[in-house]
Amino acid sequence: RPAAPIIAQYFNFVHLGFEGYRSVANDDLKNARLLSRALEKSSWYTVLSDIHRPSANGLLQKSAQATIGFNEENAENYEEGLPVVAFRFSDNFQEKYPEIEQKWIQTLLRAKGWIVPNYELAPDLEHVQILRVVVREHMTEGLVDNLISDIVEVTESLIDNASSSHALNLLGHHSNTRGSVGKMDDGSASQSSGTYSKQC
């Protein structure tokens, strides 16, 4: 097999070194914390990942250094974890807007160019759906800001009854109906021509 990926990785190790990789990881975590805080402040979402929460040691350091100031840039002051933000609709939001399905957030964000998967958790928790964002090294603070703006815009459009996005609710109800809408009568379709492609 070609050795290009190995050579490229070797270059990264030599070029970045331990401190370089540490800097990249810290930037990823910082941006993930920024996204987490913004989602929670909206009150529409509950963040399930803990990387933005101060650790017990961080809280002790915060109280001990209250006069100096808490170092928000230091990843060691927060709960350990990967730069992954897992979140879902808050309980309050679900009670207030029961007709809005969380999977629509994934669909509407995909239309804006974001891939934010929505999926059910493991067995025994399959009733819980979560959205997930993986913050990688190319996701700058500016991109995080754009994502936050798009999430807010999409959520507001779903809340607004007059918006076209809110019409997704109608699609959900129509897909569950068992009427004869769009159903062809038996024998009304044209016969197969014998070619590979059948006629509609």
WOGIZI-V183891 format. One record per run of one state. SS is the DSSP state (2 for helix, 1 for strand, 0 for the rest). FROM is the first residue (numbers start at 1). TO is the last residue. If there is no record, write none. Layout:
# WOGIZI-V183891
ss:from:to
SS:FROM:TO
SS:FROM:TO
This chain:
# WOGIZI-V183891
ss:from:to
0:1:3
2:4:41
0:42:44
1:45:47
0:48:53
1:54:54
0:55:55
2:56:64
0:65:74
2:75:77
1:78:78
0:79:83
1:84:89
0:90:90
2:91:96
0:97:102
2:103:111
0:112:117
1:118:120
0:121:128
1:129:134
0:135:140
2:141:159
0:160:164
2:165:176
0:177:200
